[in-house]
Amino acid sequence: MSLGNTTAAERERELDATSATGENGEGKEPKEVSEGVVNTKVVCRVCKHFYRDPKILPCLHSFCAECIRLLEPFSVSVVNGKDDSGQHSPLLRDQQSVTVLCPECDSEVDLPPAGVDGLTTDHLALDEVFQETVLSANHELVCDLCSEGNAEKRCAVCSANLCEFCCQAHRRQKKTSSHSVQRLRDLKAQGRLSRPVLCPTHPGEELQLFCESCDLALCRQCAAAAHRDHQCGYARELVGRHGDRIRQLLRGVHPRLRRLEEAARGVERSQGALQARADAVAQQVERFCGAYLRAVQEHCQALLQQVEAVRAHRRAQLHLQRAQLDQALADARAGVEFAERLLTCGTELEILTAKGVVSRRLALLADDGRGLNAAAVAPDDGNLCFLPQERAGEVGGYPMFGVVLAKTVDPSKCLIHGEGLQRGREGQRGEFTLLCRDSAGEPMGRGGEAVLVSIVHKDKKECVVEATVADNGDGSYGVSYVPAEPGPYSVWVCVKAQHVKGSPFVLAVQRKFRRHRGTFHCCSFCSSRGAKDARCGCGGSMPGGYQGCGHGHRGHPGRPHWSCCGSVLEGSECVRPGGGIPCSPRSVRRTVEL
């Protein structure tokens, strides 16, 4: 009898130690995962055991807290403790910001200032573990305390499976006498199981409130003590508004997910098209070179090696694109799956607890500017072709024909030259030339590229100049236009829907050339060598002769000039507003008298 009492006392002490570990099971060894478990949501991808205090990283991947602590820091930086005014405050101390790499997606994630303990707990994962251990027929449930008897009941507070003997000892403990104990048979009949989320500060109190000021789940005692003046409310009342925000962000991610999937399919089509095109070119090369015996066969092998090099290069490019798209697609799918599972299976409190990290992740995933532009991925096999009529030099003294053309135009290497690109004249034809080059800076040597030129007035958007593009067939393109109005224009030159080097350009269009409407002459007094009765070339006279005639006064600089604007260059443009007016005898007379 004394031996039995000793065993009961030992079990009660073990139960007391287990109850002190809290609802997350901290302090207990992680449970081994049996081979029959197929639910990956209950297994940590690092330690390969059931989740134990799982935490959610900013990339929405969950791992055990201890597994995250064992990750090597990717970078460590110091955050200065400054107040809102930017000054150092004695109440704020400098903190270290630690960045780690997610073991699942290799994303750089920043840990909060509080470290791993500051990360959001993944209650959904704990529910999955709870359901797996209780409902699965592959697990023989034994008592978590004595590890001897078969577990028949479960403490909802301690999350411990108990045999009948340990359950009675559990009820006799003062600190666990009020815990709710349920029969495992009843729990299995419920189907979907969820654990109550208890307050870590006040054991036995369930977290039912949420403080919007602190973004923190609370129990009633926490709300009454430390959050009295904060905006607090019941989780079931606040979950609607915050859940709608998550749904709105989720709707923004779905279009990007579809675009990524379509881009991935496009890459697969490109790979197939590249392979088919390369095979077709290889067959053409073999048929053409077969007639030249050994010399032609050598030439054939050289061409095939060139085709293979191009295919390998572009296959590597497509493989890189696919890898980038797969990663972006995996990130988007993981975020969508987690958010949908949270909204579908999570309780109000679980949604509110994880809404911060989920909202930030979904907002990041919904931003197309973050990752690859799925619409830019398109098949690119048209530049690989075989030209059988082109001379290929000699092989063994025999003239060879047939070259493999694999050049691809690079818009950033294309050049534009010509006066018509920077300045033009109203109503007159302007011209410039576009020279297409490949990625190595070499001329393409052939035409057929998709060239687009757009000329739009910068101040009058409705004023669009029609540009004509002529393909010269040698990789150069002539562009001509006739502007209808003067002013600054924006010129876009694009090849394959991409701007060439320097595009867009600024084109300054001047007004029409204005001709002089006056007479190119000098003062009548000066041009007649002092004859007082001499008349001006415009028909005016000089009353008073030399009286009032002075070289350098406005309109009469003392040498031949245009009477309409005073320009001394005979072949110049008239600069008088309105085109100028021929000088009259009255105007000449008034000028001389002045």
C-alpha positions as CSV (number, residue, x, y, z in Angstrom):
1,M,0.0,0.0,0.0
2,S,2.9,2.3,0.8
3,L,4.4,1.6,-2.6
4,G,1.1,2.6,-4.3
5,N,1.0,5.8,-2.3
6,T,4.6,6.6,-3.3
7,T,3.8,6.1,-7.0
8,A,0.7,8.3,-6.7
9,A,2.8,11.1,-5.1
10,E,5.4,10.8,-7.8
11,R,2.7,11.0,-10.5
12,E,1.2,14.0,-8.9
13,R,4.6,15.8,-8.8
14,E,5.0,15.0,-12.5
15,L,1.5,16.3,-13.2
16,D,2.4,19.5,-11.3
17,A,5.5,19.9,-13.4
18,T,3.7,19.3,-16.6
19,S,0.9,21.8,-15.7
20,A,3.5,24.5,-15.1
21,T,4.8,24.3,-18.7
22,G,1.7,26.0,-20.0
23,E,-0.7,25.3,-22.8
24,N,1.9,25.2,-25.6
25,G,3.7,22.3,-24.0
26,E,7.0,24.2,-23.4
27,G,9.5,22.1,-21.4
28,K,8.3,18.8,-22.9
29,E,10.2,16.8,-25.4
30,P,8.8,17.0,-29.0
31,K,6.7,14.1,-30.1
32,E,8.1,11.9,-32.8
33,V,6.1,11.8,-36.0
34,S,5.0,8.3,-37.0
35,E,5.4,7.1,-40.6
36,G,1.6,7.0,-41.2
37,V,1.3,10.8,-40.8
38,V,0.5,12.4,-44.1
39,N,-0.7,15.8,-42.8
40,T,2.3,18.1,-43.5
41,K,0.6,21.0,-41.5
42,V,1.4,19.3,-38.2
43,V,5.2,18.8,-38.8
44,C,7.9,21.4,-38.5
45,R,10.0,21.4,-41.7
46,V,13.2,21.9,-39.7
47,C,13.1,19.4,-36.9
48,K,10.6,17.0,-38.6
49,H,8.6,16.6,-35.4
50,F,5.2,17.8,-34.4
51,Y,5.0,21.6,-34.0
52,R,6.1,22.7,-30.6
53,D,5.4,26.4,-29.9
54,P,5.1,27.3,-33.6
55,K,5.8,30.9,-34.6
56,I,4.8,32.6,-37.9
57,L,7.6,34.3,-39.8
58,P,6.8,37.4,-41.9
59,C,6.8,35.2,-45.0
60,L,3.9,33.2,-43.5
61,H,5.9,30.0,-43.0
62,S,5.7,28.5,-39.5
63,F,8.5,26.7,-37.5
64,C,9.1,25.7,-33.9
65,A,10.3,28.6,-31.8
66,E,13.4,26.7,-30.8
67,C,14.1,25.8,-34.5
68,I,14.0,29.6,-35.4
69,R,16.4,30.3,-32.5
70,L,18.9,27.9,-34.0
71,L,18.9,29.7,-37.4
72,E,22.1,31.5,-38.2
73,P,21.6,35.3,-38.4
74,F,21.9,36.5,-42.0
75,S,22.6,40.1,-40.9
76,V,22.5,42.1,-37.7
77,S,22.0,45.9,-37.5
78,V,21.6,48.3,-34.7
79,V,18.3,50.4,-34.5
80,N,18.9,53.7,-32.8
81,G,16.6,54.5,-29.9
82,K,15.2,57.9,-31.0
83,D,11.9,59.5,-30.1
84,D,9.4,61.0,-32.6
85,S,11.5,64.2,-32.9
86,G,14.6,62.3,-34.0
87,Q,16.5,62.9,-30.8
88,H,18.1,60.2,-28.6
89,S,15.9,59.5,-25.6
90,P,17.2,58.2,-22.3
91,L,14.1,56.0,-22.1
92,L,14.8,54.3,-25.4
93,R,17.8,52.1,-25.8
94,D,19.5,51.0,-29.0
95,Q,18.3,47.6,-30.1
96,Q,19.6,45.0,-32.5
97,S,17.6,44.1,-35.6
98,V,18.3,40.5,-36.6
99,T,17.6,39.1,-40.1
100,V,17.4,35.4,-40.8
101,L,16.7,33.3,-43.9
102,C,13.5,31.3,-44.0
103,P,14.3,27.6,-44.3
104,E,11.4,27.1,-46.6
105,C,11.6,30.0,-49.2
106,D,15.0,31.5,-48.5
107,S,13.4,34.9,-47.9
108,E,15.2,37.5,-45.7
109,V,12.9,38.0,-42.7
110,D,13.4,40.5,-39.9
111,L,12.8,39.3,-36.4
112,P,11.0,41.7,-34.1
113,P,12.9,43.6,-31.3
114,A,11.7,41.1,-28.8
115,G,13.3,38.3,-30.8
116,V,11.6,34.9,-31.5
117,D,9.2,35.4,-28.6
118,G,7.8,38.5,-30.4
119,L,6.6,36.5,-33.4
120,T,3.0,35.6,-33.7
121,T,2.0,32.1,-32.5
122,D,0.5,29.9,-35.1
123,H,-2.6,28.7,-33.3
124,L,-3.8,27.0,-36.5
125,A,-0.8,24.7,-36.4
126,L,-1.4,23.8,-32.8
127,D,-5.0,23.0,-33.6
128,E,-3.8,20.7,-36.4
129,V,-1.4,18.9,-34.0
130,F,-4.1,18.6,-31.5
131,Q,-6.5,17.1,-34.0
132,E,-3.8,14.8,-35.5
133,T,-2.9,13.4,-32.1
134,V,-6.5,13.0,-30.9
135,L,-8.4,11.9,-34.1
136,S,-5.8,9.9,-36.0
137,A,-6.2,6.2,-35.7
138,N,-2.5,5.7,-36.4
139,H,-1.5,7.0,-32.9
140,E,-1.7,4.9,-29.8
141,L,-2.4,7.6,-27.2
142,V,-0.6,7.0,-23.9
143,C,-0.7,9.1,-20.8
144,D,1.6,12.2,-21.2
145,L,2.6,11.9,-17.5
146,C,3.2,8.3,-16.6
147,S,3.7,7.1,-20.2
148,E,2.2,3.8,-19.1
149,G,-1.6,3.8,-19.1
150,N,-3.7,4.4,-22.1
151,A,-4.9,8.0,-22.3
152,E,-8.7,8.3,-21.9
153,K,-9.1,12.0,-21.0
154,R,-7.6,15.3,-22.0
155,C,-7.1,18.5,-20.0
156,A,-8.2,21.5,-22.1
157,V,-6.0,23.8,-20.1
158,C,-2.7,21.9,-20.0
159,S,-3.3,20.2,-23.4
160,A,-2.2,16.9,-21.7
161,N,-3.6,13.4,-22.5
162,L,-4.2,11.6,-19.1
163,C,-5.0,8.1,-18.0
164,E,-7.7,7.6,-15.4
165,F,-5.3,7.4,-12.5
166,C,-3.4,10.6,-13.5
167,C,-6.7,12.3,-14.2
168,Q,-7.8,11.8,-10.6
169,A,-4.4,13.1,-9.4
170,H,-4.9,16.1,-11.7
171,R,-8.2,17.0,-10.1
172,R,-6.6,16.7,-6.6
173,Q,-3.9,19.3,-7.4
174,K,-4.9,22.8,-6.1
175,K,-3.7,24.7,-9.2
176,T,-5.3,22.3,-11.6
177,S,-8.5,21.3,-9.8
178,S,-10.5,23.9,-11.8
179,H,-9.2,22.7,-15.2
180,S,-11.7,21.4,-17.7
181,V,-11.2,17.7,-18.5
182,Q,-12.9,16.0,-21.4
183,R,-13.1,12.4,-22.6
184,L,-11.1,11.6,-25.7
185,R,-14.1,9.6,-27.0
186,D,-16.2,12.7,-26.9
187,L,-13.5,14.8,-28.6
188,K,-13.2,12.4,-31.4
189,A,-16.9,12.5,-32.0
190,Q,-16.7,16.3,-32.5
191,G,-14.6,15.9,-35.7
192,R,-13.0,19.4,-36.1
193,L,-11.2,20.3,-32.8
194,S,-9.8,23.6,-31.6
195,R,-7.9,24.5,-28.5
196,P,-8.9,27.3,-26.2
197,V,-6.3,30.1,-26.3
198,L,-5.3,30.9,-22.7
199,C,-3.6,34.0,-21.2
200,P,0.1,33.4,-20.5
201,T,-0.1,35.9,-17.6
202,H,-3.3,34.7,-15.9
203,P,-3.5,30.9,-16.1
204,G,-7.0,29.5,-16.6
205,E,-8.2,32.8,-18.3
206,E,-9.2,32.5,-21.9
207,L,-8.2,35.2,-24.4
208,Q,-11.6,36.7,-25.5
209,L,-10.8,40.4,-25.9
210,F,-8.6,42.3,-28.3
211,C,-6.8,45.6,-27.8
212,E,-6.7,47.6,-31.0
213,S,-4.4,50.2,-29.5
214,C,-1.7,47.5,-28.7
215,D,-2.7,45.0,-31.4
216,L,-2.8,42.3,-28.7
217,A,-5.2,39.6,-27.5
218,L,-6.2,39.9,-23.9
219,C,-8.1,38.2,-21.1
220,R,-10.6,40.1,-18.9
221,Q,-8.0,40.6,-16.1
222,C,-5.4,42.0,-18.6
223,A,-8.0,44.4,-20.1
224,A,-9.1,45.6,-16.6
225,A,-5.5,46.1,-15.4
226,A,-3.1,47.2,-18.1
227,H,-5.4,48.2,-20.9
228,R,-8.1,50.2,-19.1
229,D,-8.0,53.3,-21.3
230,H,-7.3,51.5,-24.6
231,Q,-9.7,50.6,-27.4
232,C,-10.6,47.1,-26.4
233,G,-13.5,44.9,-27.6
234,Y,-14.6,41.3,-27.9
235,A,-12.9,39.3,-30.6
236,R,-16.2,38.2,-32.0
237,E,-17.2,41.8,-32.5
238,L,-13.9,43.0,-34.1
239,V,-13.1,40.1,-36.3
240,G,-15.6,41.2,-39.0
241,R,-13.8,44.5,-39.8
242,H,-10.3,43.0,-39.8
243,G,-11.3,39.9,-41.6
244,D,-12.8,42.0,-44.4
245,R,-9.4,43.8,-44.7
246,I,-7.7,40.4,-45.1
247,R,-10.3,39.4,-47.7
248,Q,-9.7,42.6,-49.6
249,L,-6.0,42.0,-49.6
250,L,-6.6,38.4,-50.6
251,R,-8.6,39.6,-53.6
252,G,-5.7,41.7,-54.7
253,V,-3.3,38.7,-54.6
254,H,-5.5,36.4,-56.7
255,P,-5.0,38.3,-60.0
256,R,-1.2,38.2,-59.5
257,L,-1.4,34.4,-58.8
258,R,-3.3,33.8,-62.0
259,R,-0.8,35.9,-64.0
260,L,2.1,34.0,-62.5
261,E,0.5,30.7,-63.4
262,E,-0.1,31.9,-66.9
263,A,3.5,33.1,-67.2
264,A,4.7,29.7,-66.0
265,R,2.7,28.0,-68.7
266,G,4.1,30.5,-71.2
267,V,7.6,29.5,-70.2
268,E,6.7,25.9,-70.7
269,R,5.3,26.7,-74.1
270,S,8.5,28.6,-74.9
271,Q,10.6,25.7,-74.0
272,G,8.7,23.4,-76.2
273,A,8.7,25.9,-79.1
274,L,12.5,26.4,-78.7
275,Q,13.1,22.7,-78.8
276,A,10.9,22.2,-81.8
277,R,12.4,25.1,-83.7
278,A,16.0,24.0,-82.9
279,D,15.1,20.5,-84.1
280,A,13.7,21.8,-87.3
281,V,16.8,23.9,-88.0
282,A,19.0,21.0,-87.2
283,Q,17.1,18.9,-89.8
284,Q,17.5,21.6,-92.4
285,V,21.2,21.8,-91.7
286,E,21.7,18.0,-92.1
287,R,19.7,17.9,-95.4
288,F,21.7,20.8,-96.8
289,C,25.1,19.6,-95.8
290,G,24.6,15.9,-96.8
291,A,25.6,16.5,-100.4
292,Y,29.1,17.9,-99.7
293,L,30.5,14.6,-98.3
294,R,33.3,15.0,-95.8
295,A,33.8,18.8,-96.2
296,V,30.1,19.5,-96.0
297,Q,29.7,17.0,-93.1
298,E,32.4,19.0,-91.2
299,H,30.5,22.2,-92.0
300,C,27.3,20.5,-90.9
301,Q,28.8,19.6,-87.5
302,A,30.0,23.1,-87.0
303,L,26.5,24.5,-87.6
304,L,24.9,21.9,-85.3
305,Q,27.3,22.9,-82.5
306,Q,26.3,26.5,-83.0
307,V,22.6,25.6,-82.8
308,E,23.2,23.6,-79.7
309,A,25.1,26.5,-78.1
310,V,22.2,28.9,-78.8
311,R,19.7,26.3,-77.6
312,A,21.7,25.8,-74.4
313,H,22.0,29.5,-73.8
314,R,18.4,30.2,-74.3
315,R,17.3,27.1,-72.3
316,A,19.4,28.4,-69.4
317,Q,17.6,31.8,-69.7
318,L,14.2,30.1,-69.7
319,H,15.2,27.8,-66.9
320,L,16.2,30.9,-64.9
321,Q,12.9,32.6,-65.7
322,R,11.0,29.5,-64.7
323,A,12.9,29.2,-61.4
324,Q,12.1,32.8,-60.6
325,L,8.5,32.3,-61.5
326,D,8.2,29.1,-59.5
327,Q,9.6,30.9,-56.4
328,A,7.2,33.8,-56.8
329,L,4.3,31.4,-57.5
330,A,5.2,29.3,-54.4
331,D,5.3,32.5,-52.3
332,A,1.9,33.6,-53.6
333,R,0.3,30.2,-53.2
334,A,1.7,29.8,-49.7
335,G,0.3,33.2,-48.7
336,V,-3.1,32.6,-50.3
337,E,-3.3,29.1,-48.7
338,F,-2.4,30.4,-45.3
339,A,-4.8,33.3,-45.5
340,E,-7.7,31.2,-46.8
341,R,-7.1,28.5,-44.2
342,L,-7.0,31.2,-41.5
343,L,-10.3,32.7,-42.7
344,T,-11.9,29.3,-43.1
345,C,-10.7,27.3,-40.1
346,G,-9.5,29.9,-37.7
347,T,-11.5,31.3,-34.8
348,E,-12.2,35.0,-34.3
349,L,-9.3,35.3,-32.0
350,E,-6.9,33.4,-34.2
351,I,-7.8,35.6,-37.2
352,L,-7.2,38.7,-35.1
353,T,-4.0,37.4,-33.7
354,A,-2.5,36.7,-37.1
355,K,-4.1,39.5,-39.0
356,G,-1.1,41.8,-38.7
357,V,1.5,39.4,-40.2
358,V,-1.0,38.1,-42.8
359,S,-2.0,41.6,-43.9
360,R,1.6,42.7,-44.4
361,R,2.5,39.6,-46.3
362,L,-0.6,39.7,-48.6
363,A,0.1,43.4,-49.3
364,L,3.6,42.6,-50.3
365,L,2.5,39.7,-52.5
366,A,-0.2,41.8,-54.2
367,D,2.5,44.4,-55.3
368,D,3.5,43.5,-58.9
369,G,6.4,45.8,-58.7
370,R,8.1,43.5,-56.1
371,G,8.8,40.5,-58.3
372,L,8.7,39.4,-62.0
373,N,6.5,41.0,-64.5
374,A,4.5,38.0,-65.6
375,A,3.3,39.7,-68.8
376,A,6.9,40.3,-70.0
377,V,7.6,36.5,-70.4
378,A,6.9,35.5,-74.0
379,P,8.2,33.0,-76.5
380,D,11.4,34.1,-78.1
381,D,12.4,31.6,-80.7
382,G,11.8,33.6,-83.9
383,N,15.4,34.9,-84.0
384,L,16.9,31.4,-84.4
385,C,16.8,30.6,-88.1
386,F,18.8,29.0,-90.9
387,L,19.8,30.9,-94.0
388,P,20.8,28.4,-96.7
389,Q,21.7,30.9,-99.4
390,E,24.3,32.8,-97.3
391,R,28.0,32.2,-98.0
392,A,29.9,30.5,-95.1
393,G,33.4,30.6,-96.4
394,E,35.3,27.5,-97.3
395,V,35.9,24.2,-95.5
396,G,38.8,22.1,-96.9
397,G,38.9,24.3,-100.0
398,Y,35.2,23.8,-100.8
399,P,32.9,26.8,-100.8
400,M,30.2,26.5,-98.2
401,F,26.7,27.9,-97.9
402,G,24.4,28.1,-95.0
403,V,24.7,30.0,-91.7
404,V,22.7,29.9,-88.5
405,L,21.4,33.3,-87.5
406,A,20.8,33.6,-83.8
407,K,21.1,37.4,-83.2
408,T,18.6,39.0,-81.0
409,V,18.0,42.8,-81.1
410,D,18.9,44.6,-77.8
411,P,16.9,47.8,-77.5
412,S,19.5,49.2,-75.1
413,K,22.2,48.9,-77.8
414,C,20.2,50.4,-80.6
415,L,21.4,53.9,-81.9
416,I,19.7,56.9,-83.4
417,H,21.3,59.6,-85.5
418,G,20.1,62.5,-87.6
419,E,19.3,66.2,-87.2
420,G,15.6,65.5,-87.3
421,L,15.7,63.8,-83.9
422,Q,16.4,67.0,-81.9
423,R,15.1,69.9,-84.0
424,G,12.6,70.5,-86.7
425,R,10.7,73.1,-88.5
426,E,6.9,73.7,-88.7
427,G,5.5,72.2,-91.8
428,Q,8.8,70.8,-93.0
429,R,9.8,67.1,-93.2
430,G,12.2,65.9,-90.5
431,E,14.1,62.7,-90.7
432,F,16.4,60.5,-88.5
433,T,17.7,56.9,-88.7
434,L,17.5,54.0,-86.3
435,L,20.3,51.4,-86.3
436,C,19.4,48.1,-84.6
437,R,22.2,46.2,-82.8
438,D,22.4,42.9,-80.9
439,S,23.4,42.4,-77.2
440,A,27.1,42.4,-78.3
441,G,26.7,45.8,-80.0
442,E,27.0,44.4,-83.5
443,P,24.6,45.5,-86.3
444,M,21.8,43.1,-86.9
445,G,22.4,43.1,-90.6
446,R,18.7,42.4,-91.4
447,G,15.4,44.0,-91.0
448,G,12.0,42.8,-89.9
449,E,12.0,44.2,-86.3
450,A,8.8,45.6,-84.7
451,V,9.7,49.4,-84.6
452,L,7.2,51.8,-83.0
453,V,7.7,55.6,-83.1
454,S,5.4,58.0,-81.3
455,I,5.7,61.8,-81.5
456,V,3.4,63.8,-79.2
457,H,3.4,67.5,-78.3
458,K,4.4,68.0,-74.7
459,D,2.0,70.9,-74.0
460,K,-0.8,69.8,-76.3
461,K,-1.4,66.1,-75.8
462,E,-4.0,66.0,-78.6
463,C,-1.4,67.1,-81.1
464,V,0.1,63.9,-82.4
465,V,2.5,63.8,-85.4
466,E,2.2,60.7,-87.6
467,A,5.6,59.1,-88.2
468,T,6.6,56.9,-91.1
469,V,9.0,54.1,-90.5
470,A,10.9,52.6,-93.6
471,D,12.7,49.2,-93.2
472,N,15.9,49.4,-95.2
473,G,16.4,45.6,-94.8
474,D,20.0,45.9,-93.4
475,G,19.1,46.5,-89.7
476,S,18.5,50.3,-90.2
477,Y,15.2,52.1,-90.3
478,G,14.4,55.5,-91.7
479,V,11.9,57.6,-89.8
480,S,10.2,60.7,-91.3
481,Y,7.6,63.1,-90.0
482,V,6.0,66.5,-90.7
483,P,5.1,68.5,-87.6
484,A,2.0,70.7,-87.9
485,E,2.6,73.0,-84.9
486,P,5.8,74.4,-83.2
487,G,6.9,73.6,-79.7
488,P,8.5,70.8,-77.7
489,Y,7.6,67.2,-78.6
490,S,8.3,63.9,-76.8
491,V,9.6,61.3,-79.2
492,W,9.3,57.6,-78.2
493,V,11.3,55.1,-80.2
494,C,10.6,51.4,-79.2
495,V,11.8,48.1,-80.6
496,K,9.8,45.1,-79.5
497,A,7.8,47.3,-77.1
498,Q,11.0,48.4,-75.3
499,H,12.6,51.9,-75.4
500,V,15.9,52.2,-77.3
501,K,18.9,53.9,-75.8
502,G,18.0,57.5,-74.9
503,S,14.3,57.2,-75.5
504,P,12.1,59.2,-75.0
505,F,13.8,62.1,-76.8
506,V,12.9,65.8,-76.8
507,L,12.2,67.3,-80.2
508,A,12.2,71.2,-80.5
509,V,10.1,72.3,-83.5
510,Q,10.5,75.9,-84.6
511,R,8.0,78.1,-86.5
512,K,8.0,78.5,-90.3
513,F,10.8,80.5,-91.9
514,R,9.6,84.1,-92.0
515,R,10.6,86.1,-95.0
516,H,11.4,89.8,-94.9
517,R,8.6,92.1,-96.1
518,G,10.7,95.3,-96.1
519,T,13.6,96.6,-98.1
520,F,17.3,95.8,-97.6
521,H,18.8,99.4,-97.7
522,C,20.7,102.0,-95.8
523,C,19.8,105.6,-94.6
524,S,19.2,107.7,-97.7
525,F,21.5,110.4,-96.5
526,C,24.4,108.0,-95.9
527,S,23.9,106.0,-99.0
528,S,23.9,109.2,-101.2
529,R,27.0,110.6,-99.6
530,G,25.2,113.5,-98.0
531,A,22.7,114.4,-100.8
532,K,19.9,116.1,-98.9
533,D,17.3,115.4,-101.6
534,A,18.1,111.7,-101.9
535,R,15.3,109.3,-101.3
536,C,15.5,106.1,-99.2
537,G,15.4,102.7,-100.9
538,C,12.0,102.1,-99.4
539,G,10.6,105.2,-101.1
540,G,10.9,107.6,-98.1
541,S,12.8,110.9,-98.2
542,M,15.1,112.5,-95.6
543,P,13.8,116.0,-94.8
544,G,16.5,118.1,-93.2
545,G,19.3,116.0,-94.7
546,Y,22.0,115.3,-92.3
547,Q,20.0,116.9,-89.5
548,G,18.8,114.1,-87.3
549,C,20.7,111.3,-89.1
550,G,22.8,109.3,-86.7
551,H,24.4,105.9,-87.2
552,G,23.4,103.3,-84.6
553,H,19.8,104.5,-83.8
554,R,17.0,101.9,-83.9
555,G,16.1,100.8,-87.4
556,H,19.0,102.5,-89.1
557,P,22.4,101.1,-87.9
558,G,24.3,103.0,-90.5
559,R,24.8,100.2,-92.9
560,P,22.5,98.1,-95.2
561,H,19.7,96.6,-93.2
562,W,16.1,95.3,-93.5
563,S,13.6,98.0,-93.1
564,C,11.0,95.7,-91.6
565,C,13.0,94.4,-88.6
566,G,16.4,96.0,-88.7
567,S,18.4,92.8,-89.3
568,V,21.8,93.5,-91.0
569,L,22.0,90.0,-92.6
570,E,20.4,89.9,-96.0
571,G,19.8,86.1,-95.9
572,S,18.4,86.1,-92.4
573,E,14.9,85.3,-91.0
574,C,12.6,88.2,-90.2
575,V,12.4,88.6,-86.4
576,R,9.8,91.3,-86.3
577,P,6.5,90.0,-84.7
578,G,3.9,89.5,-87.3
579,G,6.3,89.3,-90.2
580,G,7.2,93.0,-90.3
581,I,5.8,95.9,-92.2
582,P,7.7,97.8,-95.0
583,C,8.9,101.2,-93.9
584,S,6.8,104.1,-95.2
585,P,8.0,107.6,-95.9
586,R,6.2,108.7,-92.8
587,S,8.0,106.2,-90.6
588,V,11.4,107.1,-92.1
589,R,10.7,110.8,-91.6
590,R,9.6,110.3,-88.0
591,T,12.8,108.3,-87.3
592,V,15.1,110.9,-88.8
593,E,13.3,113.7,-86.9
594,L,13.8,111.9,-83.7
